[in-house]
Amino acid sequence: MTAPSTFGLSSEARNLHWLLTNLVEEVPGIQSVAVVSSDGLLLLSSDPDRNDAARSKTPQPKGPRGSSADLATVVSGIGSLTIGAAKLIQFGGVKHTMVAMDEGSLFVMSISDGSLLGVHGSADCDMSVVAYHMALFVGRAGHVLTPELRSELRKSLEDASAGSTR
């Protein structure tokens, strides 16, 4: 995780950290994960170092260069673009978006209140398995991702960031 520890966090925040860690460790091919608030701020992310085993198969993984902020930016941008497109086309809200590329995939799924779950998968990931596990995460996380919890998660990331620059 981006935060070095979950010490001092509420049980809901610790549960979200656990759900995210479980998603990354249990689903083959996931490179990185980010949970982004409706205003584009990173709330929760996977730590690239936690995926060493998955990445050892390829010498240098492509994608967000280890920066959870990069993935959060991409997820937020894709979320905004698809929401705008859905409004223009008048087909209702966006549930999920998938971008398939030559060497990987990017999945974005709505959580609640405009929050988004973004997953960067390797080229050999099973897209249906990733989407299924993302839907499980969203189902489990959506009802607990309150404004108070989003604020707590954001503060924990800021505190971890401030601690790493000292």
C-alpha positions as CSV (number, residue, x, y, z in Angstrom):
1,M,0.0,0.0,0.0
2,T,1.1,3.6,-0.4
3,A,0.6,4.2,3.3
4,P,3.3,2.2,5.2
5,S,0.9,1.0,7.8
6,T,-2.7,1.0,8.7
7,F,-2.0,1.8,12.4
8,G,-4.3,4.4,13.7
9,L,-6.9,4.1,10.9
10,S,-10.5,3.3,11.5
11,S,-11.7,-0.3,11.0
12,E,-13.4,0.8,7.7
13,A,-10.2,2.2,6.4
14,R,-8.2,-0.9,7.4
15,N,-10.9,-3.0,5.7
16,L,-10.5,-1.0,2.5
17,H,-6.7,-1.4,2.6
18,W,-7.2,-5.2,3.1
19,L,-9.7,-5.4,0.2
20,L,-7.2,-3.5,-2.1
21,T,-4.3,-5.7,-1.0
22,N,-6.4,-8.8,-1.6
23,L,-7.4,-7.6,-5.1
24,V,-3.8,-7.0,-6.1
25,E,-2.5,-10.3,-4.6
26,E,-5.3,-12.6,-5.7
27,V,-5.9,-11.6,-9.3
28,P,-3.1,-12.6,-11.8
29,G,-1.9,-9.8,-14.1
30,I,-2.9,-6.8,-12.0
31,Q,0.0,-4.3,-12.1
32,S,-1.4,-1.5,-10.0
33,V,-4.6,-0.2,-8.5
34,A,-5.9,3.2,-7.5
35,V,-9.1,4.4,-5.8
36,V,-9.8,8.0,-6.7
37,S,-12.3,10.5,-5.3
38,S,-14.8,12.3,-7.4
39,D,-12.5,15.4,-7.5
40,G,-9.6,13.3,-8.8
41,L,-7.7,12.9,-5.5
42,L,-5.9,9.7,-4.8
43,L,-7.5,7.9,-1.8
44,L,-5.9,4.5,-1.8
45,S,-3.4,2.7,-4.0
46,S,-1.4,-0.4,-4.4
47,D,2.3,-0.2,-3.7
48,P,4.3,-1.2,-6.8
49,D,6.8,-3.1,-4.6
50,R,4.0,-5.5,-3.5
51,N,3.8,-6.8,-7.1
52,D,7.5,-7.9,-7.4
53,A,6.5,-11.5,-8.0
54,A,4.1,-10.7,-10.8
55,R,6.5,-8.3,-12.3
56,S,9.5,-10.6,-12.2
57,K,8.2,-12.3,-15.4
58,T,8.9,-9.2,-17.4
59,P,12.1,-7.2,-17.0
60,Q,10.6,-3.7,-16.9
61,P,6.8,-3.4,-16.6
62,K,5.1,-0.7,-18.6
63,G,2.4,1.6,-17.4
64,P,2.4,4.2,-14.6
65,R,6.1,4.3,-13.7
66,G,5.6,3.3,-10.1
67,S,3.7,6.5,-9.3
68,S,0.3,5.9,-7.9
69,A,-0.4,9.6,-8.7
70,D,0.1,8.8,-12.4
71,L,-2.5,6.1,-12.3
72,A,-4.9,8.2,-10.3
73,T,-4.5,11.0,-12.9
74,V,-5.3,8.7,-15.8
75,V,-8.3,7.1,-13.9
76,S,-9.7,10.5,-13.1
77,G,-9.3,11.7,-16.7
78,I,-10.9,8.6,-18.2
79,G,-13.7,8.9,-15.6
80,S,-14.4,12.5,-16.5
81,L,-14.3,11.8,-20.2
82,T,-16.7,8.9,-20.1
83,I,-19.1,10.7,-17.7
84,G,-19.2,13.6,-20.2
85,A,-19.8,11.2,-23.1
86,A,-22.6,9.5,-21.3
87,K,-24.3,12.9,-20.6
88,L,-23.9,13.9,-24.2
89,I,-25.3,10.6,-25.5
90,Q,-27.9,10.5,-22.8
91,F,-27.5,6.8,-22.0
92,G,-27.4,7.1,-18.2
93,G,-24.5,6.8,-15.8
94,V,-21.2,5.1,-16.6
95,K,-20.6,1.8,-14.8
96,H,-17.3,0.8,-16.1
97,T,-14.8,1.5,-18.8
98,M,-12.1,-0.7,-20.3
99,V,-9.2,0.4,-22.5
100,A,-7.4,-2.5,-24.2
101,M,-3.9,-1.7,-25.5
102,D,-1.2,-3.8,-27.2
103,E,0.7,-4.4,-23.9
104,G,-1.9,-4.1,-21.2
105,S,-5.3,-2.9,-20.2
106,L,-6.8,-0.2,-18.1
107,F,-10.1,-0.7,-16.2
108,V,-12.1,2.0,-14.5
109,M,-15.2,1.2,-12.5
110,S,-17.5,3.6,-10.6
111,I,-17.6,3.0,-6.8
112,S,-20.0,5.5,-5.3
113,D,-20.6,9.3,-5.2
114,G,-18.3,9.7,-8.2
115,S,-15.3,7.7,-6.7
116,L,-13.5,5.4,-9.1
117,L,-11.6,2.2,-8.9
118,G,-8.8,2.0,-11.6
119,V,-6.8,-1.1,-12.4
120,H,-3.8,-1.4,-14.7
121,G,-3.5,-5.0,-16.0
122,S,-0.8,-6.7,-17.9
123,A,-1.3,-7.9,-21.5
124,D,-1.8,-11.5,-20.4
125,C,-4.4,-10.7,-17.7
126,D,-7.8,-12.3,-18.0
127,M,-10.1,-9.3,-18.5
128,S,-13.2,-11.0,-17.3
129,V,-11.5,-12.2,-14.1
130,V,-10.2,-8.6,-13.4
131,A,-13.6,-7.1,-14.1
132,Y,-15.3,-9.7,-11.8
133,H,-12.9,-9.0,-8.9
134,M,-13.3,-5.3,-9.4
135,A,-17.0,-5.6,-9.2
136,L,-16.6,-7.6,-5.9
137,F,-14.4,-4.8,-4.6
138,V,-16.9,-2.1,-5.6
139,G,-19.7,-4.1,-4.0
140,R,-17.9,-4.4,-0.7
141,A,-16.3,-0.9,-0.7
142,G,-19.1,1.2,-2.1
143,H,-21.3,1.4,1.0
144,V,-18.5,2.3,3.4
145,L,-16.8,4.9,1.2
146,T,-18.4,7.8,3.0
147,P,-17.2,11.4,2.9
148,E,-15.7,10.9,6.4
149,L,-13.8,7.8,5.2
150,R,-12.6,9.5,2.1
151,S,-11.3,12.4,4.2
152,E,-9.5,9.9,6.5
153,L,-7.9,8.0,3.6
154,R,-6.8,11.3,2.0
155,K,-5.2,12.5,5.3
156,S,-3.4,9.1,5.7
157,L,-1.9,9.5,2.3
158,E,-0.8,13.1,3.0
159,D,0.7,12.0,6.3
160,A,2.6,9.1,4.7
161,S,3.8,11.5,1.9
162,A,5.0,14.1,4.5
163,G,6.7,11.3,6.5
164,S,8.6,10.1,3.4
165,T,10.0,13.5,2.5
166,R,11.5,14.1,5.9
